[in-house]
Amino acid sequence: MAAIPLSSLPGAPQGQGQVFFACGSPSLESVCWCRVNASIQEAEAGGSLRVRGQPGLHSVCGVAVGYPLDTVKVRIQTEPRYTGLWHCVRDTYRRERVWGFYRGLLLPVCTVSLVSSVSFGTYRHCLEHICRFRYGSTDAKPAKVDITLSGCTSGLVRVFLTSPTEVAKVRLQTQTQMQPWRPSASWPTAAPPVCPVSPVCPDPGPKYRGPLHCLVTVAREEGLRGLYKGSSALLLREGHSFATYFLSYAILCEWLTAPGHSQPDVTGVLVAGGCAGVLAWAVATPMDVIKSRLQADGRGPQRYRGLLHCVVSSVREEGPRVLFKGLVLNCCRAFPVNMVVFVAYEAVLRLTGGL
């Protein structure tokens, strides 16, 4: 069980034997707030909550539900041939069926709990040290700038963990493979592909056979730098998006707290978490586009020499709107994922409570 000081969770509502705390992030397909059973104990002079929970499953469910939207978002950002959301969805289904929306899912599912723990652990410890340094006590109420600095630090630390998995995820998501032709009643029929030169169409197969094979192949062909390709854009995305996320959540919790109460209710927490995620993605999307393009660049001849060259080339070829590709998906994705995560976690608590 982990001891979580009250001061490290700005705006977290407390109840009878329960506490709400953040367990998701704007860069992991979800912005979620989930309930855990807690036994409130006086473990130290400043007071703390000793939290018992079943971490992991809620985050995994959130990633699984939001992943198809993430795949569509990455393909829209990296492939100019798509004219819109539904064009990408139709083309992906026509070529790869349902499986095409879940390419590269295994790696995020296996790492989401670890990354979330590190992210919020870093945020908590950083906020503790700042409060101790500035106010002499970890129980002091942090200022807005303290929350912003702690959130930014949390986002920067994530990069070292997520960059290799992001590279593998993007490479697998953008690796398309034509499925054998079959007539379908739900999609327009078309003649099967014909090769004019040879009676048999050669199929070299996908370059990457799975997440681990992708990581090994990238490391072998591009070295360690290949696993951290696009990390500069990822640093810029995570730093200010996490700062925006934590700061906006703290401010919204204050606004949504009813008169006479010190904390918002459940609805207020959900609204604050969802809105904070939307704001975080609004500022993160431009660097998210550049990050995806840099990481997908290793599939063939290299197009971009670095972050600045990618920004200039993308804007020159497609206009400034290219930096906001996938913005709507990024912002809308938090709410359905949030609901699924909350329901899944409640189900786990009920099941384990009966054991």
C-alpha positions in Angstrom: 0.0 0.0 0.0 1.2 3.5 -0.9 0.9 6.5 1.4 -0.3 9.5 -0.5 -0.1 12.9 1.3 -3.3 14.9 1.0 -1.4 17.9 -0.3 -0.3 16.0 -3.3 -3.8 15.6 -4.7 -5.2 19.1 -5.3 -9.0 19.0 -5.3 -9.3 15.3 -4.6 -12.7 14.8 -3.0 -12.8 12.7 0.2 -15.7 10.6 1.5 -16.6 7.9 3.9 -13.6 5.6 3.6 -13.0 6.7 0.0 -10.8 9.0 -1.9 -10.7 10.1 -5.5 -7.4 10.5 -7.3 -6.0 10.9 -10.8 -4.9 7.7 -12.5 -4.7 8.5 -16.1 -3.0 11.0 -18.3 -3.7 13.1 -21.4 -1.1 11.2 -23.4 -2.2 7.7 -22.7 -5.5 7.5 -24.5 -7.4 8.6 -21.4 -8.1 11.3 -18.9 -9.8 9.4 -16.1 -10.7 9.7 -12.5 -11.5 6.5 -10.6 -12.6 5.6 -7.2 -10.7 3.4 -4.8 -11.5 2.0 -1.4 -9.3 3.6 1.2 -8.6 3.0 4.8 -7.9 6.4 6.4 -5.2 6.1 9.0 -3.0 8.6 10.7 0.3 7.2 9.4 2.5 10.2 10.0 2.3 13.6 11.7 1.1 15.4 8.6 -1.6 12.9 8.0 -1.9 10.6 4.9 -4.3 8.3 3.2 -3.3 4.7 2.8 -4.9 3.6 -0.4 -6.0 0.1 -1.2 -7.0 -0.5 -4.8 -6.8 -2.7 -7.8 -4.7 -0.6 -10.2 -4.2 -1.6 -13.8 -7.5 -3.0 -15.2 -9.2 0.4 -15.5 -6.3 1.8 -17.4 -6.1 -1.3 -19.7 -9.8 -1.0 -20.5 -9.4 2.7 -21.2 -6.6 2.1 -23.6 -8.4 -0.8 -25.4 -11.5 1.3 -25.9 -9.7 4.4 -27.1 -7.1 2.7 -29.2 -9.1 2.5 -32.5 -9.6 6.3 -32.4 -5.8 6.7 -31.7 -5.0 4.6 -34.7 -7.3 6.7 -36.9 -5.7 9.8 -35.4 -2.2 8.7 -36.1 -3.0 7.8 -39.7 -4.7 11.1 -40.4 -1.7 12.9 -39.0 1.0 11.0 -40.9 -0.8 10.2 -44.2 -1.9 13.3 -46.3 -4.0 11.1 -48.6 -6.8 10.9 -46.1 -9.3 13.7 -46.6 -11.0 13.3 -43.3 -12.0 11.0 -40.4 -14.6 8.8 -42.2 -12.3 8.4 -45.2 -9.6 7.0 -43.0 -12.1 4.7 -41.1 -13.6 3.4 -44.4 -10.2 2.8 -46.0 -8.7 1.1 -42.9 -11.7 -1.2 -42.7 -11.7 -2.0 -46.4 -8.0 -2.8 -46.4 -7.5 -4.5 -43.0 -10.9 -5.1 -41.4 -11.3 -4.6 -37.7 -7.8 -5.8 -36.8 -6.4 -2.8 -38.6 -7.7 -0.5 -35.9 -5.8 -2.5 -33.2 -2.4 -2.7 -34.6 0.3 -2.2 -31.9 -2.2 -2.4 -29.0 -0.2 -4.9 -26.9 2.6 -2.6 -26.0 0.5 0.3 -24.6 -1.7 -2.2 -22.7 1.3 -3.8 -21.0 2.9 -0.4 -20.1 0.0 1.9 -19.2 -0.1 1.0 -15.5 3.7 1.5 -15.1 3.7 4.8 -17.0 0.8 6.1 -15.0 2.4 5.2 -11.7 5.6 6.8 -12.6 3.8 9.9 -13.9 1.8 10.6 -10.9 4.5 9.4 -8.5 6.8 12.0 -10.0 4.2 14.7 -9.8 3.5 13.9 -6.1 7.1 13.8 -5.1 8.0 16.9 -7.0 5.1 18.8 -5.4 6.2 17.6 -2.0 9.7 18.9 -2.5 8.5 22.2 -3.8 6.1 22.7 -0.8 8.8 21.7 1.6 11.3 24.1 0.0 9.0 27.1 -0.3 6.7 26.7 2.7 8.6 24.4 5.1 5.9 21.7 5.1 4.6 19.2 2.6 1.1 19.8 3.9 1.0 23.4 2.8 -1.5 24.2 0.0 0.5 24.5 -3.2 0.3 27.5 -5.4 -0.7 27.4 -9.1 2.9 27.8 -10.2 3.9 24.8 -7.9 1.3 22.6 -9.6 2.4 23.8 -13.0 6.1 23.0 -12.4 5.3 19.6 -10.9 3.0 18.7 -13.8 5.7 19.8 -16.3 8.3 17.7 -14.6 6.0 14.7 -14.6 5.5 15.0 -18.3 9.2 15.3 -19.0 10.0 12.2 -17.0 7.5 10.2 -19.0 9.4 10.7 -22.2 12.2 8.3 -21.2 9.7 5.5 -20.6 7.2 6.1 -23.4 9.4 7.1 -26.4 10.4 3.5 -27.5 6.8 2.3 -27.0 5.5 5.3 -29.0 7.9 4.6 -31.8 6.7 0.9 -32.0 3.1 1.9 -31.7 3.2 4.5 -34.5 5.2 2.2 -36.8 2.7 -0.6 -36.3 -0.3 1.7 -36.6 0.9 3.2 -39.9 1.9 -0.2 -41.3 -1.0 -1.1 -43.6 -1.5 -4.6 -45.1 -4.1 -5.5 -47.7 -6.4 -8.3 -46.6 -7.5 -11.0 -49.1 -10.3 -9.8 -51.3 -13.8 -10.9 -50.3 -17.1 -9.5 -51.5 -19.0 -7.7 -48.7 -22.6 -6.7 -48.5 -21.8 -3.7 -46.3 -19.1 -2.1 -48.5 -19.1 -1.4 -52.3 -17.8 -4.3 -54.3 -14.8 -4.0 -56.5 -12.8 -6.3 -58.8 -10.0 -8.2 -57.1 -6.5 -6.8 -57.7 -4.8 -7.9 -60.9 -1.1 -8.0 -61.5 -0.3 -7.2 -65.2 3.2 -8.6 -65.2 2.9 -11.8 -63.1 0.0 -14.1 -62.6 0.7 -14.2 -58.9 0.8 -11.0 -56.8 3.9 -11.1 -54.6 3.2 -10.3 -51.0 6.3 -9.5 -49.1 4.3 -9.3 -45.8 4.5 -6.7 -43.1 7.9 -5.4 -42.1 7.1 -5.6 -38.4 5.5 -8.8 -37.1 4.6 -7.4 -33.7 5.6 -4.9 -31.0 8.8 -6.7 -29.8 9.9 -7.5 -33.3 9.3 -3.8 -34.2 11.5 -2.7 -31.3 14.3 -5.1 -32.1 14.2 -4.2 -35.8 14.3 -0.5 -35.1 17.2 -0.9 -32.7 19.1 -3.1 -35.2 18.5 -0.9 -38.2 18.6 2.6 -36.6 20.4 2.1 -33.3 19.3 3.5 -29.9 18.6 6.8 -31.5 15.9 5.1 -33.6 14.0 4.1 -30.4 14.0 7.7 -29.3 13.1 9.2 -32.6 10.7 12.2 -32.2 11.6 12.5 -28.5 12.2 16.2 -28.9 8.6 16.7 -30.0 7.5 14.3 -27.3 9.3 16.4 -24.7 7.6 19.5 -25.9 4.2 17.8 -26.0 4.4 16.1 -22.6 5.9 19.1 -20.7 3.3 21.8 -21.4 0.4 19.4 -21.8 0.9 17.9 -18.3 1.4 21.4 -16.9 -1.9 22.5 -18.5 -3.6 19.3 -17.3 -2.8 19.5 -13.6 -3.2 23.3 -13.4 -6.5 23.4 -15.2 -7.8 20.5 -13.1 -6.9 22.3 -9.8 -8.6 25.5 -11.0 -11.7 23.7 -12.3 -12.0 21.8 -9.0 -12.1 25.1 -7.2 -14.7 26.5 -9.5 -16.9 23.4 -9.2 -16.8 23.2 -5.4 -20.2 24.0 -3.9 -20.4 26.9 -1.4 -19.8 25.5 2.1 -17.8 22.6 0.9 -14.0 22.1 0.6 -14.1 19.7 -2.2 -16.2 19.1 -5.4 -18.6 16.1 -5.6 -18.2 13.1 -8.0 -19.8 15.0 -10.9 -17.5 17.9 -10.4 -14.4 15.6 -10.4 -15.4 13.9 -13.6 -16.2 17.3 -15.3 -12.9 18.8 -14.1 -10.9 15.7 -15.3 -12.6 15.6 -18.7 -12.2 19.4 -19.3 -8.6 19.3 -18.1 -7.9 16.6 -20.6 -9.5 18.6 -23.5 -7.4 21.6 -22.6 -4.3 19.5 -22.4 -4.8 18.0 -25.8 -5.7 21.4 -27.3 -2.1 22.6 -26.5 -0.5 19.2 -27.2 -1.9 18.4 -30.6 0.6 20.5 -32.8 3.6 18.6 -31.2 1.6 15.4 -31.3 1.4 15.7 -35.1 5.1 16.4 -35.5 5.9 13.6 -33.1 3.9 11.1 -35.1 5.4 12.2 -38.4 9.0 11.9 -37.1 8.4 8.5 -35.5 6.7 7.1 -38.7 9.5 8.5 -40.9 11.6 5.3 -40.5 9.3 3.1 -42.7 11.0 4.2 -45.9 13.3 6.9 -47.2 13.8 9.5 -44.5 11.8 12.7 -45.2 12.6 14.8 -42.2 16.0 15.9 -40.9 14.6 16.9 -37.5 11.9 18.6 -35.5 12.2 22.1 -37.1 12.5 20.7 -40.6 9.4 18.5 -40.1 7.4 21.6 -38.9 8.5 23.8 -41.8 8.0 21.1 -44.4 4.6 20.0 -43.1 3.3 23.6 -42.9 4.7 24.5 -46.3 3.2 21.4 -48.0 -0.2 21.3 -46.2 -0.7 24.7 -44.6 -0.9 25.6 -40.9 -4.0 23.4 -40.4 -1.8 20.4 -40.6 -0.6 21.1 -37.0 -4.2 20.5 -35.7 -4.9 17.2 -37.5 -6.6 14.9 -35.0 -7.5 17.7 -32.6 -11.2 16.7 -32.5 -10.3 13.0 -31.9 -7.8 13.9 -29.2 -10.3 16.0 -27.3 -13.4 13.8 -27.7 -11.6 10.6 -26.9 -11.2 11.4 -23.2 -14.9 11.3 -22.4 -15.9 7.8 -23.6 -12.7 6.4 -22.3 -13.3 8.1 -19.0 -16.7 6.5 -18.6 -15.5 3.0 -19.5 -12.6 3.3 -17.1 -14.9 4.4 -14.3 -17.4 1.6 -14.9 -14.7 -1.0 -15.2 -13.0 0.0 -12.0 -16.4 0.0 -10.1 -17.0 -3.5 -11.4 -13.5 -4.7 -10.2 -14.2 -3.2 -6.7 -17.6 -5.0 -6.5 -16.1 -8.3 -7.6 -13.1 -8.1 -5.2 -15.3 -6.8 -2.4 -17.2 -10.1 -2.4 -14.2 -12.3 -2.2 
